[in-house]
Amino acid sequence: MSALCSTLVLRTGLTLCLRRRAATTRTLSTCFQGFPGDTVENSGAILRKSPCSCSSSLRLLGSGSYRSHFPRIHCSRGYAKKARTERASARPADKKVRKQQVSTRSHMTVRELAQAMGKTEDHIYECLLDRDDIDDLESKTVLDAVTIREVVKISGMVAVPIREHEEKKKEVKDAVRRPPPDPSALVRRPPVVTIMGHVDHGKTTLLDSLRKSHIAAGEAGGITQHIGAFSVELPTGERITFLDTPGHAAFSALRARGALVTDIVVLVVAADDGVMEQTLESIKHAKAANVPIIVAINKCDKKNADPEVVMRELLSHGMELEEFGGDIQSVKISALKGQGLTELAEAIVTQAEVMEVKGDNKGPVEATVIESRTDKGRGSVATVVIQRGTLRRGCYLVAGTAWAKVRAMFGETGQQVREAPPSTPVEVMGWKDLPSAGDLILEVETESRAHEVVGWRLEQKKEQKLAEDQVEIDRKAKEHLEHYQAVREATKDLRRWQQKKAKYEEFKPTPGSEKAKSTEPELNIVIRGDVFGSIEAIMDTLASYDCEEDCKLKVIHSDVGAITESDVEMAAAFDGVVYGFNTKVPKDVAKLAEQKNVPIKMHKIIYRLFEDLKDELSAKLPMKEELDIKGSANVLQVFEVTVGKKKVPVAGCRVTQGEMDKRRDALLVRNGEVIFRGSVSSLKHLKDDVWTVRQEMECGIALHKCPDIRHGDVIQSFEVNEVPQTVDWNPGF
């Protein structure tokens, strides 16, 4: 017994009883209590302490599974009941382990799924290692419902989809315009007039004459690069706000924006040039915005000016002037000499009175961003035109995803102003981020409200981007499925080696693959501009680039402000060029660019920038082979000569142009088409081998490996010259 019980390990929660029965009627019981894993040491020694002999057995109370090992078991009912009670109270609850639940949506990004699961993004990538597009997965990649369920299952969790009707509707936290004001509360305001027209027709000179300043002299090349907003007080005492728009084709968006915030459009047409492309575009923008037009026929002082022809041209394009019985006013002016400006001002005032131009100068401000830029010493600055309310220092403004606390306001001459009523153009300081040109400005109550509006708009943009990405993902998935089904249908009856070949053909590098792209000409550029309007115009023009097959053009970065070191580093990494438009290059940045061998191209006139860009694109193209014909000979007769065991055709020719040279390659031309190109194996004059044969001389010509020469063919001797190529792209200048 002692050998049996020297060491016992409790495998269940129970009471171990060792009972010994003596020769007398006396019974001694020793009990041990424990839990699974406990060890009973020296149980035999405990038994030997009793003088009684042991004639009983070992009993594991409450452990029915051990009865087969201990058939002779006996104990009192009290011990068994007590053991069961103590075991039930001491045993830990045996609960089933439940898997973690993960709330999922039908579409989630890698980052969102990782956050929902409490895992890292690397864990998500590891679960998707068997996907073909594993290298393309990023934090912002949108995963579909099937992929999400697969990742959750692999991670040992349970996906619980959030039903659409269970999702709480998000509260709209955006700032919106106020309802229309009470007409009786409106007050008279200055009209906002936009000057439009073709490039170099005199728009800025007209404004210069109206306010007696020198704006035109300050513009690069005398051409307006971005919108200027000015308030002009006429001799009559009337105040008018003018917007000057560019005439270049590249600045279409700026003209459209100017038309949307204006009351009246003054269309400037040169009397010596007539209706041009941007003239028609300005008419289209004004009509689309339902804005009345006043025609100013400029440069009437020139000798070749013909205002009547201009009027008839305008009539042919749907502009019915008062001279032809219409309702559109026209004024003949000379902006340079100041002629007709009084009549033009009267026409504007008359039109404003007819329209009853009024505004609401009470309540929160509503305005439009005309232009924005980063100014040294002032930070982010936006040129705005007030449309409703009165803007004051300290107001909180929201425009797009940018907000500002107005620190200061400046008029068109640079002086500080305390308040800006409707129709007033001002430059506003205090923007935390640059707003985009054309953004609607709304005043909010507090800074926290501004943060709330901007945060809500950013969230909306993010959701919209996710939705757009998902549409693209679904489209590509559908294309992939259709392609897979087509390949499977085409290869289902082929043998295995044919299927492998088809698979290889499907996945081998194509002309559009990365390996193929590495050998194609490519120009990477970084663009810096003075204002967002200029960047927008440049990007719109770049969108018209249609020579991708010749040389790819990529804009790797664009922004407003001076050129920075990061621009140079980025251009160096992509072997690119930095373009600056109306901006500056700090000395340390220029030094870094020289060290990195990065070209920085600075321009102040937009068409000069695109001329330079075309030259850079053309320089990326490989040299083009050009054939220079040095001589031409007509085939008069063909005869065969035996050379070894072969018969070689020899052409009897007369040189009609230049000279035939044996050292040059030759073309065989038949009916205007080249049917052979190769070397001259033999050139003879009479019976002599010669190197050259001049014009009007006869000769025999044998072409190397040319099997067919006929009477009437033309043999041409040529040289190959390599000439540079140019991209066939017209930016519109």
FENKAWO-V525509 format. One record per helix or strand of 2 or more residues. SS is the DSSP state (alpha for helix, beta for strand). FROM is the first residue (numbers start at 1). LEN is the number of residues. If there is no record, write none. Layout:
[[SS/FROM/LEN] [SS/FROM/LEN]]
This chain:
[[beta/7/3] [beta/14/8] [beta/27/8] [beta/39/3] [alpha/43/6] [beta/58/3] [alpha/64/3] [alpha/77/14] [beta/101/4] [beta/108/2] [alpha/110/8] [alpha/121/7] [alpha/134/3] [beta/142/2] [alpha/145/10] [beta/158/4] [alpha/164/3] [alpha/183/3] [beta/187/2] [beta/192/6] [alpha/203/9] [alpha/215/4] [alpha/220/3] [beta/228/6] [beta/239/6] [alpha/249/12] [beta/264/7] [alpha/277/12] [beta/292/7] [alpha/307/10] [alpha/322/3] [beta/330/3] [alpha/341/15] [beta/358/2] [beta/366/10] [beta/379/10] [beta/391/2] [beta/396/4] [beta/402/9] [beta/419/2] [beta/425/7] [beta/440/5] [alpha/447/45] [alpha/496/12] [alpha/514/4] [beta/522/8] [alpha/532/11] [beta/552/9] [alpha/565/9] [beta/577/5] [alpha/587/10] [beta/600/4] [alpha/606/15] [beta/624/20] [beta/646/13] [beta/660/2] [beta/665/6] [beta/673/13] [beta/688/2] [beta/692/2] [beta/698/6] [beta/714/10]]
